[in-house]
Amino acid sequence: MFRKMMMTAAAASLVAGAALADMTPIKDIDVTADLTAIENAKAATYWANLPADLEAAIAARLVDRLGDEGSEIKVDVNEVSLANSFQSALGLEDAVLVGQVNIVNDTDNAKFDAYELTISAKAAQAYGADGTPLQGAFTDTPEYYAALVQAFADGVVTRLK
């Protein structure tokens, strides 16, 4: 019985070790965006720190994987999509955060990835200060901004190889 438990524990350790070994270490996160295209002054105040906030949101999800070696995450936010979301009275499903995501690894080409990630306001549920879900058009509020940033960071991290 003891031997069977030891073998089960050893097998579980190997599986856990393999899962951890397969996790992509991250050495750099770089987000760029030219936010001058956003003409809505109220919205622009929330979006002014998008590159730094998105880098921080991604890093917060990868804190146990950050180091001096590994992959680089590069995100270029599509300013035109952002600007269009704020220039007209779009429906909530039309307001989006779009970015080109490139994952580069100098030593392991299997970790390379490139894709466009689109997060809609409808998919990224925002919550008010009291914790209730916000309804309707709220594209120029801090809650909307936070919801899109968090959902975009989740999208990047879940697709890492």
Secondary structure, DSSP 8 states (H G I E B T S, - for coil): -HHHHHHHHHHHHHHHHHHHHHS--EEEEEEE--GGG---HHHHHHHTTHHHHHHHHHHHHTGGGBSSSSEEEEEEE-HHHHHHHHHS---GGG-EEEEEEEEE-SS-GGG-EEEEEEEETTTS--B-TTS-B--S--TTSHHHHHHHHHHHHHHHHHT--
